[in-house]
Amino acid sequence: MDKRIAQFLGLCQRAGKLSSGETGALSAIKDGSAELVIVAENASDNTKKRFSDSTRFYNKKMMVFGDKYEMGRAIGKDERAVVAVRDKGFAEKIVNMIAE
């Protein structure tokens, strides 16, 4: 994972604009607060499918990116297969950083 993206995810966490883990991310998708869902590349196929289906149903953006160990470390937690960014500006910035 790019160091800048990891640092930015940490910033999102400190700003209180990130839901992490499967339960937290799913609830953010369902309540409409998720602007972007990031699923780790090494998440299980079942997890990828569940979030692909959920984000499609609720019309949310999803990206498969990074490693669950790096994602967890970036936000100061144990491994995380999924994070949901709950701020439109942060979400757009992350999408642009990943696209670079």
Beta strands, then each sheet from edge to edge (+ up, - down):
strand 1: 18-20
strand 2: 36-39
strand 3: 61-64
strand 4: 82-85
sheet 1: 1+ 4- 2+ 3+
end
